[in-house]
């Protein structure tokens, strides 16, 4: 009876995509946090080139994570 009501293939796709998105965003956020800590370490050791590279990684990961969050809010509010 429930098999006729629930489309299990579509439900499985939603679960897989949600899991991948959740893990991906978490990894990107973790990269941002780790790079922020590495910026502090590099600047403390007076390695300015490494510090600048870590700042670029931090800013890119922050922009991507914030962009994904904004996209999710927009998609959820329009449907």
C-alpha positions in Angstrom: 0.0 0.0 0.0 2.7 2.5 0.9 4.8 1.6 -2.2 2.0 3.1 -4.3 2.1 6.3 -2.3 5.8 6.8 -1.9 8.2 6.9 -4.9 11.2 5.1 -3.4 13.5 6.0 -6.3 13.0 9.7 -5.9 13.2 9.4 -2.1 16.5 7.6 -2.4 17.8 10.3 -4.7 16.8 13.0 -2.2 18.6 11.2 0.6 21.8 10.6 -1.4 21.9 14.2 -2.6 21.2 15.6 0.8 23.9 13.5 2.4 26.4 14.5 -0.2 25.5 18.2 0.1 25.7 18.0 3.9 29.1 16.3 3.9 30.4 18.7 1.2 29.4 21.8 3.0 30.8 20.5 6.3 34.1 19.7 4.6 34.2 23.2 3.0 33.5 24.8 6.4 36.2 22.7 8.0 38.7 23.8 5.4 37.8 27.4 6.2 38.3 26.9 9.9 41.5 25.0 9.4 42.9 27.7 7.0 42.0 30.4 9.5 44.1 28.7 12.1 46.9 28.2 9.6 46.9 31.9 8.8 47.5 32.7 12.5 50.3 30.1 12.6 51.9 31.4 9.5 51.8 35.0 10.6 53.1 34.2 14.0 56.1 32.5 12.3 56.5 35.5 10.0 55.8 33.5 6.9 53.9 36.1 5.0 53.6 34.3 1.6 52.1 31.2 3.3 49.9 33.5 5.4 48.6 35.1 2.2 47.9 31.8 0.6 46.0 30.6 3.6 44.0 33.8 3.6 43.0 33.2 0.0 41.9 29.6 0.9 39.9 31.0 3.9 38.2 33.7 1.8 37.3 31.3 -1.0 35.8 28.7 1.3 33.9 31.3 3.3 32.4 32.8 0.1 31.5 29.4 -1.2 29.9 28.3 2.0 27.9 31.5 2.4 26.8 31.3 -1.2 25.5 27.8 -0.7 23.6 28.9 2.4 22.1 31.8 0.6 21.2 29.6 -2.4 19.5 27.1 0.0 17.5 29.9 1.7 16.4 31.3 -1.7 15.4 27.8 -3.0 13.5 27.0 0.1 11.6 30.3 0.2 10.5 30.2 -3.4 9.1 26.7 -3.4 
